Amino acid sequence: VTTDEIDRIVHEASIERDCYPSPLNYYNFPKSVCTSVNEVICHGIPDYREIQDGDIVNLDITTFNRGGYHGDLNETFCVGNVDEEGKKLVKTAFECLQTALAMVKPGTLYRDLGTK
């Protein structure tokens, strides 16, 4: 599957649910989803690239609904046989996110995240 195909699926699923894909046309972003593969840190633009065994793929899906809200989901997937270093990277990043989220409460300053 290509990242363009993922974009098409996300776009159609968003429209079917009466939502607008927020990235589309945001500061001229040309697609409905961000697909970041391997070394692409974030906001990768879907294209003809095929996802391959061993890839680490991040999907960043944001939609805007008629109620006036943006919903944002970001998930990283290990495709097939990812090496141990890649698996450790994904696991460590997830654990860091969970630790930061546990700190979020009224009164917590953004600058406090990542200092403990």
N, C-alpha and C positions, 0 to 999 in steps of 0.2 A: 504494500500500500504506500502511496506517496503522501507527503504532507499536504499537497493540494487536495487529495481525496478526503483527508481528515477535515480540511477546511470546508469542503462542500457538504460533508455530513453535518458538521456543527452548524453551518449556515441554515441548512434545511430544517434541522431539528429546532433551531431557535425560532424560525418563522412559523413552523407548525405549532409552536407553543405560544404564539402571539407575542414574541419578544424580538428585540432588535439586537444583533450582535454588536456590542459596544465598540470593539476595536475598528470595525469597518468604517473607513473614512475619517477616523480620529487622527488629526494632524497628517492627513493623506495616507494613513496606513491602509494598504490595499486589500486586506483579507479580514475574515470574520473571527479568526482565532490566531493566537501566537503559538507556533510550534518550534521549540528550541531543542535541537538535536546535538548531543555530545558537548562540544566546547562552546556552543552558543549559549551565553549566560541567560539571556531573557529576550523576549519580544522578537523571536525569530519569525521570519515571514515564510509562510508555506509556499512550496514550489514543487517542481517535478521530482525532487529527491525521494528515492524509495527508502523506507525504514528497513534497516537490515539487522540481522542477528548480531547481538552485542551492543546495539545502540542504547543510549540513555535518552529518553524523549520526555520533555516537559510540555504539557498542554496547559495553556492559560486561556480559560473560557470566561468571558464576561458578557452578560446580557442586560438589556434595559427593558423593563416591563411597563405596561400601561399604567401601573400604579405609581410610576415615577421613581422606581428603585433600580439600582444596578446590583446584580448578583455576580460575584466573582469566585471562580474556582480554579485552583492551580494544583496540578498533580504531576508527579514524575513517575515514569514507567521504565522498568528494565525490560528490554526486548530480548527474549531468548537467553543466550549464554553470555551474560555480562561478566567481565573479569572481576576478581575479588576486590581490586582497588576501586573499581566503579561501584560495586555493591556497597563498599564501605563508605564511599562519598555520599551516596544517596541516603543510606541509613543515618550517617552523622548529620547531614543537613536536616533530615526529618526530626531527629532528636533535638537539635538546636531550636527548630521551630516550636516543638512541643514545650520546651523549657521556657521560651519567650512567651508563649501563649499563657502558660501557667502564671506568669507575672502580671498579666493584664488584669487590671481592676481599676475602679475609680481612684484617681490621684496618682497613678503610675505615669511617670514622664517617659516619653519616647526615648530619651537619652539614657534611661535606666536599663533598658533592655540590652542584654549582652554584657553587662558589667558584673554579673555575679557568677 
